[in-house]
Amino acid sequence: RWPACCWLCAGPGAEAEGLCGGCLEDLPVRARPLLERPIVGVGAAHAGFRYEFPLTSLVRAAKFHGDLAALDVLCGLFATHSSAFAHAEGVSVLVPLPLPALRFLRRGFNQAGEMAARLAQRSGLTVRHDVLRRRQLWAPPQSSLDASARRDNALTAFEARPACIEGGCIGLVDDVVTTGATAAGAALALRRAGARRVVLLCLAATPPPRDTGGNDQ
């Protein structure tokens, strides 16, 4: 029987993560997973990778081309790099960042929800899909907006159910953090609903906005 093929290089010998040893070593792992950039409403934020090639190829294949093999690789990488941080921060429940309903129907899955499920398998935490929801059926992707529009779009985009939170530490799961506007909007909704603390768990992060003066590379 031939060994499984690596998603990135198509060579044989893929490990449990779906990538070969060489491609795993080439991934842009962040030297300091804890983000220094300020995100309103978020007590601490963690991202295992820099949003750079070749990780960008995996994310785009999963999100925009429906590549479930790529999604599976991303979920494994996320769970591996986030489980210890979630435990250290005292996360009590995982809440994936929801997609607008029409985008979810078109894509067929929510990548944040799939990553949260994989982390739950590894950590024993519970995933709650009923805590946070989008107010709009459809919204333009944040990646299509400038920083100012992202902030305006995210501030009123979410609402949370108080009965599902009960003062816990929420692990908010997303795939990529850029300006942090979406995470801030979701975190503020969770805090208004009674969350004691919100911890952001992301697969990857872009370089911080220049005006923050951050150095979370």
Secondary structure, 3 states (H helix, E strand, C coil): CCCCECCCCCCECCCCCCCCHHHHHHCCECCCCECCCCCCCCCEEEEEEECCCCHHHHHHHHHHHCCHHHHHHHHHHHHHHHHHHHHHCCCCEEEECCCCHHHHHHHCCCHHHHHHHHHHHHHCCCECCCCEEECCCCCCCHHHCCHHHHHHHHHCCEEECHHHCCCCEEEEEEEEECCCHHHHHHHHHHHHCCCCEEEEEEEEECCCCHHHCCCCC
